[in-house]
Amino acid sequence: MSEKFEVLNLDIKQGQTVKIKGKISENAEGFSFNIGKSASDIGLHFNPRFNESVIVCNSKNSNSWESEERHQHMSFSRGSDVKFSLELHGNKFQVKLPDGHEISFPNRHGYDKLTYMSVKGDFKVTSFKYD
């Protein structure tokens, strides 16, 4: 069962934090968290993949994927309730994982405001807020 959670017309500025809580399905293969200007212009694609035990980060510009970064620190597990957060800084995105570990990913497009967010795959969003 693939979930999709999408928010348009966000107004997230530098220094603000997005907090997501949710449940990962029991037989999850993975999920993706995307944030940027639109579905075709994504500043951060955050994609835990259970079958590879890796978190893939990437960005998308005019519907074209750019070069991905792979992080071996997998702190998500199938069937668990999790929360993670993302903060926008001038030159990077900072993602705080459920175990407190942080992953940085460059703000390749220089976004100073984010207006689009989606969560897709084997993850059901139960709470979402930003401040």
Secondary structure, DSSP 4 states (H G I P E B T S, - for coil): --EEEEE-S--EETT-EEEEEEEE-TT--BEEEEEEEETTEEEEEEEEETTTTEEEEEEEETTEE---EEE------TT-EEEEEEEE-SSEEEEE-TTS-EEEEE-TT--SEE-EEEEEESEEEEEEEE-
